[in-house]
Amino acid sequence: MFTMTVIGYVKSPYADTAEVPKGLGTKHEAEGVLEILPQFDEGLTDIEGFSHLFVVWLFHRSQGFQLLGTPPSDDRPHGVFATRSPRRPNPIGLTVVELSRREGSRLYVRGVDMLDGTPILDIKPYLSSIPAESLRRGWLEQAEIRKGRH
């Protein structure tokens, strides 16, 4: 068994999963704060130079998992590993946020899709060498075409 260490918590406008925007064309623009625990503050050194961050977090309210499910953005079932479903064998979430500013151990960000109080497992600078034109969006692109949103 592997044990994770929580490094902080999310301050978010969302108290319930029903409040988090979902579906095709959804843009996550909500502002929030990543509050890092004092013992990990030194790990934030030089983070201000990055515009975007990967946030690895825990679906702390999710129970059990489902390998096949129908997401809110499509009417067809897909494998859990092809979705962002919280019902996963390991309830780990990943979100890219825009860093607005740092104040001590608080990171003010835009683009949160986590619930208030969500435990943070890790933060990494967003770096990608993959050009946007090379990215594929899988079944999401097909769902958008079916619903006339492409």
TORNUPA-242076 format. One record per residue (C-alpha): residue number from 1; residue in three letters; x, y, z. Coordinates in steps of 0.1 Angstrom, whole numbers, plus 5000, padded with zeros to 4 digits. Layout:
BEGIN
<pt k="NUM" r="ALA" east="X" north="Y" up="Z"/>
...
END
This chain:
BEGIN
<pt k="1" r="MET" east="5000" north="5000" up="5000"/>
<pt k="2" r="PHE" east="5012" north="5035" up="4992"/>
<pt k="3" r="THR" east="5004" north="5065" up="5015"/>
<pt k="4" r="MET" east="5000" north="5100" up="5001"/>
<pt k="5" r="THR" east="5007" north="5132" up="5020"/>
<pt k="6" r="VAL" east="4983" north="5161" up="5017"/>
<pt k="7" r="ILE" east="5002" north="5193" up="5010"/>
<pt k="8" r="GLY" east="4973" north="5217" up="5013"/>
<pt k="9" r="TYR" east="4936" north="5223" up="5006"/>
<pt k="10" r="VAL" east="4915" north="5241" up="4979"/>
<pt k="11" r="LYS" east="4894" north="5271" up="4987"/>
<pt k="12" r="SER" east="4867" north="5270" up="4960"/>
<pt k="13" r="PRO" east="4833" north="5285" up="4954"/>
<pt k="14" r="TYR" east="4819" north="5250" up="4950"/>
<pt k="15" r="ALA" east="4804" north="5233" up="4980"/>
<pt k="16" r="ASP" east="4787" north="5205" up="4961"/>
<pt k="17" r="THR" east="4795" north="5185" up="4929"/>
<pt k="18" r="ALA" east="4762" north="5197" up="4913"/>
<pt k="19" r="GLU" east="4776" north="5233" up="4913"/>
<pt k="20" r="VAL" east="4807" north="5224" up="4893"/>
<pt k="21" r="PRO" east="4801" north="5232" up="4856"/>
<pt k="22" r="LYS" east="4801" north="5201" up="4834"/>
<pt k="23" r="GLY" east="4793" north="5191" up="4798"/>
<pt k="24" r="LEU" east="4804" north="5200" up="4763"/>
<pt k="25" r="GLY" east="4820" north="5234" up="4759"/>
<pt k="26" r="THR" east="4823" north="5240" up="4796"/>
<pt k="27" r="LYS" east="4850" north="5265" up="4806"/>
<pt k="28" r="HIS" east="4863" north="5264" up="4841"/>
<pt k="29" r="GLU" east="4870" north="5300" up="4850"/>
<pt k="30" r="ALA" east="4861" north="5300" up="4887"/>
<pt k="31" r="GLU" east="4887" north="5316" up="4910"/>
<pt k="32" r="GLY" east="4900" north="5299" up="4940"/>
<pt k="33" r="VAL" east="4930" north="5296" up="4964"/>
<pt k="34" r="LEU" east="4954" north="5267" up="4968"/>
<pt k="35" r="GLU" east="4963" north="5269" up="5005"/>
<pt k="36" r="ILE" east="4996" north="5251" up="5011"/>
<pt k="37" r="LEU" east="5004" north="5238" up="5046"/>
<pt k="38" r="PRO" east="5032" north="5257" up="5063"/>
<pt k="39" r="GLN" east="5056" north="5228" up="5063"/>
<pt k="40" r="PHE" east="5055" north="5228" up="5025"/>
<pt k="41" r="ASP" east="5058" north="5265" up="5019"/>
<pt k="42" r="GLU" east="5095" north="5263" up="5009"/>
<pt k="43" r="GLY" east="5085" north="5241" up="4980"/>
<pt k="44" r="LEU" east="5067" north="5271" up="4965"/>
<pt k="45" r="THR" east="5099" north="5289" up="4959"/>
<pt k="46" r="ASP" east="5100" north="5303" up="4923"/>
<pt k="47" r="ILE" east="5065" north="5291" up="4914"/>
<pt k="48" r="GLU" east="5055" north="5327" up="4906"/>
<pt k="49" r="GLY" east="5073" north="5325" up="4873"/>
<pt k="50" r="PHE" east="5048" north="5300" up="4858"/>
<pt k="51" r="SER" east="5015" north="5311" up="4843"/>
<pt k="52" r="HIS" east="4998" north="5277" up="4847"/>
<pt k="53" r="LEU" east="5000" north="5248" up="4871"/>
<pt k="54" r="PHE" east="4990" north="5212" up="4872"/>
<pt k="55" r="VAL" east="4972" north="5205" up="4905"/>
<pt k="56" r="VAL" east="4970" north="5168" up="4916"/>
<pt k="57" r="TRP" east="4942" north="5164" up="4941"/>
<pt k="58" r="LEU" east="4920" north="5138" up="4958"/>
<pt k="59" r="PHE" east="4883" north="5131" up="4950"/>
<pt k="60" r="HIS" east="4878" north="5130" up="4987"/>
<pt k="61" r="ARG" east="4840" north="5125" up="4985"/>
<pt k="62" r="SER" east="4840" north="5098" up="4959"/>
<pt k="63" r="GLN" east="4832" north="5063" up="4969"/>
<pt k="64" r="GLY" east="4838" north="5032" up="4949"/>
<pt k="65" r="PHE" east="4846" north="5031" up="4912"/>
<pt k="66" r="GLN" east="4829" north="5023" up="4879"/>
<pt k="67" r="LEU" east="4850" north="5012" up="4849"/>
<pt k="68" r="LEU" east="4823" north="5021" up="4824"/>
<pt k="69" r="GLY" east="4800" north="5051" up="4827"/>
<pt k="70" r="THR" east="4781" north="5077" up="4807"/>
<pt k="71" r="PRO" east="4795" north="5112" up="4813"/>
<pt k="72" r="PRO" east="4773" north="5143" up="4813"/>
<pt k="73" r="SER" east="4789" north="5155" up="4780"/>
<pt k="74" r="ASP" east="4777" north="5124" up="4760"/>
<pt k="75" r="ASP" east="4749" north="5099" up="4757"/>
<pt k="76" r="ARG" east="4773" north="5070" up="4752"/>
<pt k="77" r="PRO" east="4793" north="5050" up="4778"/>
<pt k="78" r="HIS" east="4831" north="5054" up="4780"/>
<pt k="79" r="GLY" east="4858" north="5038" up="4800"/>
<pt k="80" r="VAL" east="4867" north="5056" up="4832"/>
<pt k="81" r="PHE" east="4903" north="5062" up="4820"/>
<pt k="82" r="ALA" east="4888" north="5080" up="4789"/>
<pt k="83" r="THR" east="4868" north="5104" up="4812"/>
<pt k="84" r="ARG" east="4873" north="5128" up="4841"/>
<pt k="85" r="SER" east="4849" north="5108" up="4863"/>
<pt k="86" r="PRO" east="4855" north="5110" up="4901"/>
<pt k="87" r="ARG" east="4845" north="5073" up="4904"/>
<pt k="88" r="ARG" east="4880" north="5059" up="4897"/>
<pt k="89" r="PRO" east="4900" north="5030" up="4912"/>
<pt k="90" r="ASN" east="4924" north="5056" up="4926"/>
<pt k="91" r="PRO" east="4903" north="5088" up="4932"/>
<pt k="92" r="ILE" east="4930" north="5112" up="4919"/>
<pt k="93" r="GLY" east="4920" north="5144" up="4901"/>
<pt k="94" r="LEU" east="4942" north="5165" up="4878"/>
<pt k="95" r="THR" east="4934" north="5201" up="4869"/>
<pt k="96" r="VAL" east="4953" north="5229" up="4850"/>
<pt k="97" r="VAL" east="4949" north="5263" up="4867"/>
<pt k="98" r="GLU" east="4961" north="5297" up="4858"/>
<pt k="99" r="LEU" east="4983" north="5312" up="4886"/>
<pt k="100" r="SER" east="4973" north="5348" up="4893"/>
<pt k="101" r="ARG" east="4995" north="5355" up="4922"/>
<pt k="102" r="ARG" east="5012" north="5341" up="4953"/>
<pt k="103" r="GLU" east="5008" north="5355" up="4988"/>
<pt k="104" r="GLY" east="5030" north="5334" up="5012"/>
<pt k="105" r="SER" east="5016" north="5299" up="5012"/>
<pt k="106" r="ARG" east="4985" north="5309" up="4992"/>
<pt k="107" r="LEU" east="4983" north="5305" up="4954"/>
<pt k="108" r="TYR" east="4955" north="5325" up="4939"/>
<pt k="109" r="VAL" east="4943" north="5307" up="4908"/>
<pt k="110" r="ARG" east="4917" north="5307" up="4880"/>
<pt k="111" r="GLY" east="4901" north="5275" up="4866"/>
<pt k="112" r="VAL" east="4892" north="5255" up="4897"/>
<pt k="113" r="ASP" east="4869" north="5226" up="4892"/>
<pt k="114" r="MET" east="4874" north="5211" up="4927"/>
<pt k="115" r="LEU" east="4851" north="5213" up="4957"/>
<pt k="116" r="ASP" east="4859" north="5236" up="4987"/>
<pt k="117" r="GLY" east="4882" north="5217" up="5011"/>
<pt k="118" r="THR" east="4896" north="5193" up="4984"/>
<pt k="119" r="PRO" east="4929" north="5179" up="4996"/>
<pt k="120" r="ILE" east="4959" north="5188" up="4973"/>
<pt k="121" r="LEU" east="4985" north="5160" up="4967"/>
<pt k="122" r="ASP" east="5009" north="5179" up="4945"/>
<pt k="123" r="ILE" east="5015" north="5209" up="4923"/>
<pt k="124" r="LYS" east="5037" north="5210" up="4892"/>
<pt k="125" r="PRO" east="5044" north="5237" up="4866"/>
<pt k="126" r="TYR" east="5024" north="5233" up="4834"/>
<pt k="127" r="LEU" east="5049" north="5225" up="4806"/>
<pt k="128" r="SER" east="5041" north="5210" up="4773"/>
<pt k="129" r="SER" east="5061" north="5205" up="4741"/>
<pt k="130" r="ILE" east="5030" north="5192" up="4722"/>
<pt k="131" r="PRO" east="5017" north="5217" up="4697"/>
<pt k="132" r="ALA" east="4980" north="5223" up="4700"/>
<pt k="133" r="GLU" east="4974" north="5212" up="4664"/>
<pt k="134" r="SER" east="4988" north="5178" up="4673"/>
<pt k="135" r="LEU" east="4964" north="5171" up="4702"/>
<pt k="136" r="ARG" east="4934" north="5149" up="4697"/>
<pt k="137" r="ARG" east="4903" north="5150" up="4718"/>
<pt k="138" r="GLY" east="4889" north="5115" up="4713"/>
<pt k="139" r="TRP" east="4853" north="5108" up="4719"/>
<pt k="140" r="LEU" east="4847" north="5144" up="4731"/>
<pt k="141" r="GLU" east="4853" north="5157" up="4696"/>
<pt k="142" r="GLN" east="4828" north="5131" up="4682"/>
<pt k="143" r="ALA" east="4802" north="5141" up="4709"/>
<pt k="144" r="GLU" east="4806" north="5178" up="4700"/>
<pt k="145" r="ILE" east="4800" north="5169" up="4663"/>
<pt k="146" r="ARG" east="4769" north="5149" up="4671"/>
<pt k="147" r="LYS" east="4755" north="5178" up="4691"/>
<pt k="148" r="GLY" east="4765" north="5205" up="4665"/>
<pt k="149" r="ARG" east="4791" north="5222" up="4687"/>
<pt k="150" r="HIS" east="4822" north="5217" up="4666"/>
END
